[in-house]
């Protein structure tokens, strides 16, 4: 499992991951609420989005062409 270290944000933010890589989180307003887009540098992790409110300790399961991967959110 890879941990994403981020602030509770409503805007674009650059974030660090527990494996030393970096990513960006972009918050987009949708008719159903906020969507968090996670965009990773390189091809180490798959990009994904989350339509749920982000909570500390939350686990997000992502399935991609490379197989399943788990991420945990750690709010700072």
HELIX and SHEET records of a PDB file:
SHEET    1   A 7 UNK A  48  UNK A  50  0                                        
SHEET    2   A 7 UNK A  33  UNK A  40 -1                                        
SHEET    3   A 7 UNK A  22  UNK A  30 -1                                        
SHEET    4   A 7 UNK A  13  UNK A  17 -1                                        
SHEET    5   A 7 UNK A   2  UNK A   6 -1                                        
SHEET    6   A 7 UNK A  67  UNK A  75  1                                        
SHEET    7   A 7 UNK A  59  UNK A  64 -1                                        
END                                                                             
